[in-house]
């Protein structure tokens, strides 16, 4: 059964960053490769989302920096907007396990909406599900989103490095 997409609300980033977000540089925090591999596998099993997909999204979003903050306010490994992190269960979006689990849940939800069309799922992850819906269930004509989908799809076609 397809989810009802008629009342999807996409939270817009706030005009000001959340108080916990600082404009000062934050040191990159990366888990050791064995820890990251184990975490990805664990979340993949629990969420039924491929660990390869999780790996590819994290590589594109944060390059495995657990403290990453985007200029738009996306947080952590999977670069979740605060409202999305909260909605999918990450009380602390900088906690790697919470962030990956929430990102996996969001990807799983998008897969239900876009009937497992991975390119549309990735486009929605990047641009928002409404952008994909408004584009007629196609990748929106945003250069950033089109490049993002290509980058993640290329990563999915390569084997995950042994050191991760």
N, C-alpha and C positions, 0 to 999 in steps of 0.2 A: 504494500500500500504506500503510495507516495505521500509525503508530508504536504500539508496545506501551506502553500507559499503566499497566499493572498494577504496575510497580515504580518509578513516578515518586517521587522523594524531593524534597520542598520543604524547603530549608534554612530553619530558623527564625532570626530575628535573634538574635545573641548578647546576653546580658544586659549586657555591657559593650562599649563601642565599641572598634573596632580601634585600636591605638596611634596609627596615622597620623591618625585622626579627632580633631579638636579641637572642644571646645564653644565656642571663641572664634569670633566672626564672621569669615567668609572673604569677601573682596571678590569681587563678581560678576565673572566673566570671560566676556565675550561676544565671539564672532567677528564680524568685519565681515560685513554681509549678503552680499556677493558670495562671500566665503570659505565661509560657511555653506551657501549655495545650491549651490556647487560640490561641497562635501563631501557634502551630502545626495544630490545626483545621482549622484556617484561610488559611494557606498555602495549606493544603490538599484539601480544597474546590476549591481554585484557580487553583491548578495544576492537580487535579484529581489523586493524589497519596495518598494512604492510610496514615492517621495520625499514624496508628500502625507501618507501614513500616518506616516512618520518625522517630518515636520514637526509634525503634529498631536500625536503622542505627546510630542515634546520640548516643545512649547508647554505642554501640560498638566502635564508632569512637573517641568520645571525653568525654564520661561520662558526657555530658551536660556542659562541660567547654567551654564557648564562646571564650576564649582567647587561646585555645589549639593550639600548634604548634608541629607538628611531626618532628622527626629527618630528614625526607625527605622533609620537607617544607610545608606539608599540613596544612591548616588553619581553625580555627573556629570549630563550632559545628559539621558540617558534614565533616570536614577534607578535604576540597577541595584544590587541587593544585592551585596555583595562576592563571595559564592559564585557568583552568577549571572554577574557580570562575568568572573570567572576561568573558569568553565565554558564561556563563549562567547568566550573569547580576549582579554579586555581585561586585560593585565597592569597597566596604569595606567588605572583607570576615569575619571580626570580628563582624560585625553588625548581631545580631541573625536573624532578619527577612530577610536580604539580603542573608545570608549564607544558611538558610533553603530553601528559595525560589529557589536559584541557585541549591542547592543539589536536590531538588524535580524535577526541570526541567531536570537536568542531569539524574536522575533515570527514568523519563518519556521517555526521549530520548533513554535510554538503553532498556527500555521495548519495544519500537517500533522495535529496532534492534533485540532483542532476543525474540520477540513474546510473551511477558509477562511471560517468564520462569523466575520466581523470583530467582532461584538459579544461573542461568547464569547472570542475572542482577546484583546480589550481587557480583559474581565473577568478573564481569567487573568493577564494582564500586571499588573493592579492587585492582585488578591487571591490569586494563585497558582493554578496549574492544578488542584491538588487541590480547592480550594474550588469550582471550576466543575464538576469531575467529581462531587464529593459533592452538589452542588445538582441533579444529574440532567441535566448538560450544559445548564444554564440559568445566567443571571446570578445570582450568589448574592444573598441578601436583605440585603446590607450597604449601608446608605445611601451610604457613601463610594464603593463600587464602582459602584453604580447611577448616582450623579452623575458619576463619572469616565467611564463608558461614554457617557453622554449628552453630556458636554462634548467628548470626542474625536470622537464621531460628528458633532456640530454643526460642529466645526472642519473635518472632512473634507468637509462639504457646501459650505463657503466656499472660494473660490479662495485660494491661497497669496498673501500680499501681495507686490507687486512689489519692495518693498524687502528681500525676503529671497530 
